[in-house]
Each structure stands twice: as structure tokens, then as C-alpha cells.
């Protein structure tokens, strides 16, 4: 079975963009395939960059793709920009492509839950950490992060935004009539529910199994051996989630898997939040 890291790398590069960016801000990278790298190459790289945070892990996978798969020259990675003795930002990547052209690329992987009601922030696309929202992130990306290289690296020929992720919709509420301008209409989708709505998990196939996703592996669809002891029945995962929310309020990402001939494969991805979310998640 394909390793978790290999699946995450393929997802990071090949999954649909979360944002709708103009051609001048969109990287023109070829897709990534399992034939483009060896498991040992990727494992060695991941061992050197062990991460817990999903965003940093995603950035590392992009780093591996640019350096090892595309064989681009990484000029700078994680370069802090200083003004008057204080840090005003960080450049994710400065790299030279096969033609020697210099690119500035900002990366991000983001997950947002759509709330039909008006919110305090004005956004209806809220992160599991409710201080984060889609509009705030994209404004900062295009109005601040990508502009950091303009004065300091004028030889950059293209400033790129490489953003992946997923939007989660509530199954009992209407989807939005209009999307934010910067949100790609082809974005990946999941669902979200509150703790008091866990019975909705019974709407899946009665043979489904569930797993609470662990950071940083929130990227590729979950796949498991048929004898994987880490999978839970709907009753078991409900008990696990009730126990979590009795102690903490952090949202939980869970995967629903269906048995195929040779493995369990993810069919749905669900964020479960507390009944007080987003007010208790800031």
C-alpha cells in the first residue's frame, strides 16, 4: 500500500486549487506521479523535516516537489523579511525554474467551514480556529505576502500563490448562492456537524468505519488495510468524540471509510465541532 507521505505529496500537488488566481499568480507545474520519486527519497526528506503542523508539513511536501521532483534551484526558503529591526513577513520560496527564471511562491493549505448565518468577522467561511477565515487569508496572501518580494527581489518574473484545501458544508443547511471572488468553484468539499448532531454519521453506509485524522496527515484521502485495528464503528467513534468534547473544544476531523475488495477507502471527510463553535474556538 502507498505510504501516507507519498499519498500526501500527490494530493498536495495534484488536488484542485482552493483559490481562483489569475494566470500571473498561478504556478505552471506539471502533475506529480509516484514514478517521479522513490519512497526512500521522500521518507528521508520527511525524516529530516518532521512536522506536526499541517501547514508546515504541506510546505515541506512542496519543497520536496520543487527540489527533488522538478530539480529546481531553491534560492531561499522561509526567508524572514526585516524592516527597522522587526520581522514583517516571510517568503516561503524563491526558486529558479529550468530556464533560470526566478519565482516567488507562497504556499498554504487551508480548511474552512461554511456558516450560513452572519458572523462577527463578516466572513461565512471560518477556519476550525475561528480567528481564521477565507477572506482574511486571501487578502493577506495577495496584498501582503506576495508583495514582500517586489522591492527586495525585483528580478522575480512571477509571484505565485499555491493554495490547496477543502471547504466543509453542513448537510442540513443550504449552500451559498454566491462564493467569494477568490474561492475556486472547483474546490474540494467535505461536511461539518456539531457534537449534538453525531447521529448524522449513521446516514453513511452501515458498514462504514471511521477514524479521527491526526495532524499533520489531513491531506490525502484515508486508505487502510482491511484488518486495520485503528478504525472505529459509528458507535465507537461517537463515544470517542463525546469524550474529546467533554475535555476540550478543539474541532476534530474524521474520515469515513468504505470497504473495497482489498482495503478501506475514504468516502467522506467530516469536521465535528462543539455546540458552541465558533464562539469557543477563537
N, C-alpha and C positions, 0 to 999 in steps of 0.2 A: 504494500500500500504506500502511496506517495506520502512523504514526510509532511508534517504540519508546515514547516518553514517553506518548503517548495510550493505547496499549495497557496500559502500566503503571498509568496513572491508573484506567482502567476496572477492571483487576484489583484494584487497591488498595481500591476502594470496593465492588465487586460480588462479589468472591470470598467463599467461605464463611468464617465466623469460625473461628479456631483454638481459641478458648476457649468454654466454656459459662458465660455470665454471666447473672445474674438480670436481669429487666427493668429494675430500678433502675440497673443498671450498663451497659445496652446502648443505644448511640445509636439513635435512630429516624430515621435519614437515608434519604431516597429513593435509589434506584439512580442511577448516573451513566450517561449515554449520550453518544455522540460529538456529538449535536446540542446538548449543554449548553455547549459551549465551542468556540472556534476554535483551529486548530493554532497560529496566531500568538500567541494569548494564552498558551497553555501553553508554547510554546517560549521566549517572552520571560521567563516566570516561571522556567523551568528554567535559562536562561542566567544569571539573577541569583542562582541558588542551586545552582551546580554542586557536586555531591557525589560522593564515591567510596564512602562507607559506605552499605550497603544500608538500614540503619535510618533514617539521616538523610534519604536520598532518599525513602523511604516517607513520612516525616513531612512533607516538603515537598509531596508529592502530596496528602496530606490537607489541608495548609494551603491549597493552591490550590483544592481542592474546597469547603472551608468559606467561603473569602473570595470566590472568583470565581464558582463554580457556584451555591452556596447563598446568596451575598450576606449572610453572617453577619458581624457585627462581631467582629473579633479583638481582644479586650481585652488579652490577654497571650499571648506565645508564647515558650517557652523561658525562663520566669521562674525565676531561681535563688532558692531559699529559704535564708535565713541564720539561724543560731542561734548566739549567743555568738561571732560573728565567723567562723564556719565554715559552709560550704555543706552542707546536709543533704539536698538534693534539688532537683529542677527540675520545674516544671509545664509540660507540653507545650503545652496550650491552655486558655485561658479565653476563651469566646466567648458572644455573645448571639444567640439564635435570632430568628426572625421576630417572635415575641411579646415580645421583650425580656428573656426569661429567661436567667439566667447559668448556663453549663455549664462544668464542668471535665472535660477529656478527656485521657486518657493513651493514646498510640499505640505500637504495636510491630509489627514483622514478624519472625517467628522461624522457624527451621528446626531440626528435631530428628530424630535417628536413633534408632530403637528397637533396643535391645540386649536380647536375652532373658536374658542372664546378669546376676547381681547385680553392681553396680558400687560403687566406693568411695564415691560420693556418695549412694547409696541410690536414685538415680533410674535408670530404664531408658530415659529419653528425653533423649538427650545432644546438645548442640549440636556443630557442626563444631569449634568451640573448646570442648573438653571441660570447661572450667571452668563452662560454662553448662549448665543443664538446665531442663526444663519446670517442675518443681515449685518450684524456687528462683525462677524468673522470676514465676510467678503469685503466689507468696507475697509477693514484694516489691511487685508491682503492687497487690494488694488490701489488704495490711497496712501498706504504707508510702506508695507513690506517690499513691494516690487519697485518702489521709487527710491529705496535706500541705495541702490547701485548707480543711479543716474549720475550723480555728481562725482562719486568716488571711482567708478569704473565706466567711463564714457565709451570705452571700446566694446562694451557689450552690444551684440547685434540683436538679441532677443531676450525679453524678460517674460518668463513662463510661470504659469500657475498650474500646478499638478495636484488636483484635489479629488479625492475619492471618498466614498462613504455611503450612507444609507439614510433614507427618511422613513420614519415609522408612523403609521396611521392607525387610529383606533377603529376596530371593526364595527362599532355601533354608531359611529358618527360620520357625517358626510365629509368627503374630501373637499379640498379648497376649490373654489371656482376659478381662481387665478393663482399662479405661482409667482414668487418673487422673480424679478427680471433675471437675476444671476443664477437661478436654480435650473439645472438642465431638466427638460421634460422627460428625458430618458433615464433619470436617476433610479438606483436600486431602491426597492421598497421592502419594509417589514411591517410588523404591527406592534402596538403597545397596549397594555391594560394596567389597571390598578390591582393592588393586592386583593381587594374585596371582590374582584372580578376573575379570580383564578379559575372559577368553574368554566370560563370560556375556553380553557385549554382542552376541555372534554369535547369540543367541537371538532378536534382533529380526529383522524383515523384512530379507532380504539386500540389498535396495535402500536401506536406511536410511542416512542421513547424520548426522553428529554435529558438535556444536560445544561447545567449552568456554565456559560462560557467564562473562561478565566483569562484575564489580561496576561500578555498582550495579544492573545490569539482570538481577536474579534474580527478577523478579516475573511479568510476563505470559508466557504460552506463546510460544515462539520461532516466528517466521514468517520465511521467506526467499524471495527470488526464485529461480526455477529455475536461474538462471545464477550464483548466489552462489558466489564463489570461496572464501569462508571456511569452507565446510562440508567435513567430512573423512569418508573411508570408515572402516570399522571398523579396518582395519589402520593407517591414518594416525593415528587418534585414540589407538589403543593405544600407538604409538610416542611420540606427544606426551605422553601421561600417564606412561609409563615414564621419559621424560627429565625430567619435572617431579619425580617422586618420587626420582629419583637425586640431585637437588639440594636439594629441600625436602620437608617433610612435611605442608604445608597441604592439607586436603581440597579436591577440585575438583568443582564442579557442572557436569555436562554435560547437553546436550539431545540426544535422539534425534528425528530428523525423518523424516517420510514424504512422498513426492512426491504432490501432488494435481494437478488439472488446470492450475492457474495458479501454484502455489507449493509450497514445502516447509513442512510444518506439524508442530509438536512433537507427538509421540505419547507420549513418556516423558521423565521427568526423573530423573537418577541422580546421587547423590553417590558419588564414588570417594575412598576413604580409604586411608592407608598400612596395611600389615600390622600395624603396632604401635599404630594408633589404638584407643582414645582415650588410651593412656598417653603418646604423644608429642605430644599436641595441647593440653596444658594451658597 
